[in-house]
Amino acid sequence: MSALPVVSGKECLKALTKAGFYLKRRKSSHFVVRRDEPFAQVVIPNHKVLDRGTLRGIIRAAGLSVDEFNSLLK
């Protein structure tokens, strides 16, 4: 298992976009992204650095592994 990367909210948004998610709406300092098949909806805070627990929850809610997420960042 790989270590979690240190990423911002915008970098996380770009990675999830590569995984088939699209920006549904932006509310205040949060992005709401959605994927239709299989259905998943994830809220990403627009912070300069996401906390490890927050990032792990986002990855889990998106149905990805840490390795898959790391490959999407490249």
Helices and strands as residue ranges (DSSP letters): H 9-18, E 22-27, E 30-35, E 40-45, H 52-61, H 66-73
